[in-house]
Amino acid sequence: MGTTRHKILEAAEKLLLLKGSAHMTTKEIAREVGLSESALYRHFDHKEDIFFALMTEHQPAFHEAFQTHQAGTATVSENLVALVQAVVHYYEQLIPMGVSFLADKELLNQFRATTQPLGMGPQNVFERLAAYLEEEQHLRRLGEHLSALTMATLLLGPCFQRAFNRQFMGFDPLQQTEQQFAEEVVQGLLAGLQPS
C-alpha cells in the first residue's frame, strides 16, 4: 500500500469515527492528509471507495491469525484463544465503520454489491472460524455433536458483544484484558466442544 494511500485511509478512519460517513467530505480527508481534493481523487474515485478500502484494510491481520493457528497445530484451546483475540480486534475495527454503513442505506447497498461477489465482508468471520472448527472435527480434536457453524456462532457472539460494549461504552464493563476474555470464553465453551 502506497504511503499516500495509507495516509488517506488513516485520515478517513479518524474522521469517520469523529463525524460519521454522512458528515465527512473528501475535502476534509484531503485537508487532513495535506493534499488537494483533486490529488485525493488520483488514489480513490469516490468517497465510497475509501470506505470500502477501510473495510478491507483490517482483513489481512485477521486472515493471518488463521494462517498462523491452523487446525492440528498447537492445542485447540491455544488456537481458539488466539483466534478469539483476532476476531475481537477485527470487530473493534469493523463496528464503527459498520454503524456508518447502516446509517446510510445507499452506501450499505453499494458495499453489499461490491463485497458480496468477492466473498468479502463480515460473513467471512463466520466462514473462516467454521472452516477451522470443521477441520479440527475431522482431526477428531473436537466433537461432532454440534455443527462447526453452530460452534463458530457460540464463540463469535461474545466476541461481538465485547467489541460492541467497548465501542459503545468506551470501556470494558467486565474489566478483563483481551487475553483473559479470550481464555474465559474458550474455556467456557470448550467443555461442550471436546470430542466424547
C-alpha positions as CSV (number, residue, x, y, z in Angstrom):
1,M,0.0,0.0,0.0
2,G,1.5,3.4,-1.0
3,T,2.3,5.9,1.7
4,T,-0.2,8.5,0.5
5,R,-3.0,5.9,0.1
6,H,-2.3,4.7,3.6
7,K,-2.4,8.3,5.0
8,I,-5.7,8.9,3.2
9,L,-7.2,5.7,4.8
10,E,-5.9,6.7,8.3
11,A,-7.3,10.2,7.9
12,A,-10.7,8.9,6.6
13,E,-10.9,6.4,9.5
14,K,-10.2,9.1,12.0
15,L,-12.8,11.4,10.5
16,L,-15.3,8.6,10.2
17,L,-15.1,7.9,13.9
18,L,-15.4,11.6,14.7
19,K,-18.1,12.6,12.3
20,G,-19.7,9.6,10.7
21,S,-19.9,8.9,6.9
22,A,-22.8,11.4,6.2
23,H,-20.8,14.4,7.5
24,M,-17.4,13.5,6.2
25,T,-16.3,15.0,3.0
26,T,-13.4,14.2,0.6
27,K,-12.3,17.9,1.0
28,E,-11.8,17.2,4.8
29,I,-10.0,14.0,4.2
30,A,-7.7,15.7,1.7
31,R,-7.0,18.6,4.1
32,E,-6.3,16.1,6.9
33,V,-3.6,14.5,4.8
34,G,-2.3,17.7,3.3
35,L,-3.4,17.1,-0.2
36,S,-5.7,18.9,-2.6
37,E,-9.0,17.2,-3.3
38,S,-8.0,16.5,-6.9
39,A,-4.8,14.7,-5.6
40,L,-7.0,12.6,-3.4
41,Y,-9.0,11.5,-6.4
42,R,-5.9,10.1,-8.0
43,H,-6.0,7.4,-5.3
44,F,-9.8,6.9,-4.9
45,D,-12.5,7.7,-7.5
46,H,-15.3,8.2,-4.9
47,K,-15.7,8.7,-1.1
48,E,-17.4,5.3,-1.1
49,D,-14.2,3.7,-2.5
50,I,-12.4,5.0,0.6
51,F,-15.0,3.4,2.9
52,F,-14.7,0.0,1.0
53,A,-10.9,0.2,1.3
54,L,-11.2,0.8,5.0
55,M,-13.5,-2.2,5.5
56,T,-10.9,-4.5,3.8
57,E,-7.8,-2.9,5.3
58,H,-8.2,-4.8,8.6
59,Q,-8.8,-8.2,7.0
60,P,-5.1,-9.2,6.4
61,A,-4.3,-9.3,10.1
62,F,-7.5,-11.3,10.7
63,H,-6.6,-13.8,7.9
64,E,-3.0,-14.0,9.1
65,A,-4.3,-15.3,12.5
66,F,-6.0,-18.2,10.7
67,Q,-2.7,-18.9,8.8
68,T,-0.7,-19.0,12.0
69,H,-3.2,-21.0,14.0
70,Q,-4.2,-23.8,11.7
71,A,-6.1,-27.0,12.7
72,G,-3.8,-29.7,14.0
73,T,-1.2,-27.2,15.3
74,A,-0.7,-26.3,19.0
75,T,-3.7,-27.2,21.1
76,V,-7.3,-26.4,20.1
77,S,-7.5,-24.1,23.2
78,E,-4.4,-22.2,22.3
79,N,-5.6,-21.7,18.7
80,L,-9.0,-20.6,19.7
81,V,-7.7,-18.1,22.3
82,A,-5.6,-16.5,19.5
83,L,-8.4,-16.6,17.0
84,V,-10.9,-15.1,19.5
85,Q,-8.5,-12.2,20.1
86,A,-8.1,-11.7,16.4
87,V,-11.9,-11.7,15.9
88,V,-12.4,-9.2,18.7
89,H,-9.8,-6.9,17.2
90,Y,-11.4,-7.2,13.8
91,Y,-14.8,-6.4,15.2
92,E,-13.4,-3.4,17.0
93,Q,-12.2,-2.0,13.7
94,L,-15.4,-3.0,11.8
95,I,-18.1,-1.8,14.2
96,P,-17.5,2.0,13.9
97,M,-17.5,1.8,10.1
98,G,-20.4,-0.7,10.1
99,V,-22.5,1.8,12.0
100,S,-21.9,4.4,9.4
101,F,-22.8,2.0,6.7
102,L,-26.0,1.0,8.5
103,A,-27.0,4.7,8.8
104,D,-26.6,5.3,5.1
105,K,-28.7,2.7,3.1
106,E,-27.3,3.8,-0.3
107,L,-23.8,3.3,1.0
108,L,-24.7,-0.1,2.6
109,N,-26.3,-1.3,-0.7
110,Q,-23.1,-0.2,-2.6
111,F,-21.0,-2.0,-0.1
112,R,-23.1,-5.2,-0.4
113,A,-23.0,-5.1,-4.2
114,T,-19.2,-4.5,-4.2
115,T,-18.1,-7.0,-1.5
116,Q,-20.5,-9.9,-1.6
117,P,-19.5,-11.2,-5.1
118,L,-15.8,-11.1,-3.9
119,G,-16.6,-13.2,-0.8
120,M,-15.6,-10.3,1.5
121,G,-17.3,-8.7,4.5
122,P,-18.4,-9.7,8.0
123,Q,-19.7,-13.1,6.9
124,N,-16.1,-14.0,6.2
125,V,-15.5,-14.2,10.0
126,F,-18.2,-17.0,10.4
127,E,-16.8,-18.8,7.3
128,R,-13.2,-18.8,8.4
129,L,-13.9,-19.8,12.0
130,A,-16.4,-22.5,11.0
131,A,-13.8,-23.9,8.5
132,Y,-11.2,-24.0,11.2
133,L,-13.5,-25.8,13.6
134,E,-14.6,-28.3,11.0
135,E,-11.0,-29.2,10.3
136,E,-10.5,-29.8,14.0
137,Q,-13.6,-32.0,14.0
138,H,-12.1,-34.0,11.1
139,L,-8.9,-34.4,13.1
140,R,-11.0,-35.7,16.0
141,R,-9.7,-32.9,18.2
142,L,-13.3,-31.6,18.6
143,G,-16.6,-33.5,19.0
144,E,-19.1,-33.6,16.1
145,H,-22.3,-33.3,18.1
146,L,-22.5,-29.6,17.1
147,S,-22.0,-28.3,13.6
148,A,-18.9,-26.2,13.0
149,L,-21.2,-23.2,12.2
150,T,-23.0,-23.5,15.5
151,M,-19.7,-23.7,17.4
152,A,-18.5,-20.6,15.5
153,T,-21.7,-18.8,16.4
154,L,-21.2,-19.7,20.1
155,L,-17.7,-18.2,20.0
156,L,-18.5,-15.1,17.9
157,G,-21.4,-13.9,19.9
158,P,-19.3,-13.0,22.9
159,C,-16.6,-11.6,20.7
160,F,-19.0,-9.2,19.0
161,Q,-20.6,-8.3,22.4
162,R,-17.2,-7.4,23.9
163,A,-16.2,-5.2,20.9
164,F,-19.7,-3.5,20.8
165,N,-19.6,-2.8,24.6
166,R,-16.1,-1.3,24.4
167,Q,-17.0,0.8,21.4
168,F,-20.4,1.9,22.8
169,M,-19.5,2.5,26.4
170,G,-15.8,3.5,25.9
171,F,-14.6,0.8,28.4
172,D,-14.9,-2.9,29.1
173,P,-17.6,-3.4,31.7
174,L,-16.1,-6.8,32.5
175,Q,-12.7,-5.2,33.1
176,Q,-10.7,-8.0,31.5
177,T,-7.7,-8.0,29.4
178,E,-8.1,-9.4,25.8
179,Q,-6.2,-12.5,27.0
180,Q,-8.4,-13.0,30.0
181,F,-11.6,-12.6,27.9
182,A,-10.4,-15.0,25.2
183,E,-9.3,-17.6,27.7
184,E,-12.6,-17.5,29.6
185,V,-14.7,-17.6,26.5
186,V,-12.8,-20.6,25.1
187,Q,-12.6,-22.4,28.5
188,G,-16.3,-21.8,29.0
189,L,-17.3,-23.3,25.6
190,L,-14.6,-25.9,25.1
191,A,-16.1,-28.4,27.5
192,G,-19.1,-28.7,25.1
193,L,-16.8,-28.8,22.1
194,Q,-14.4,-31.6,23.1
195,P,-14.8,-35.0,21.5
196,S,-16.6,-37.5,23.6
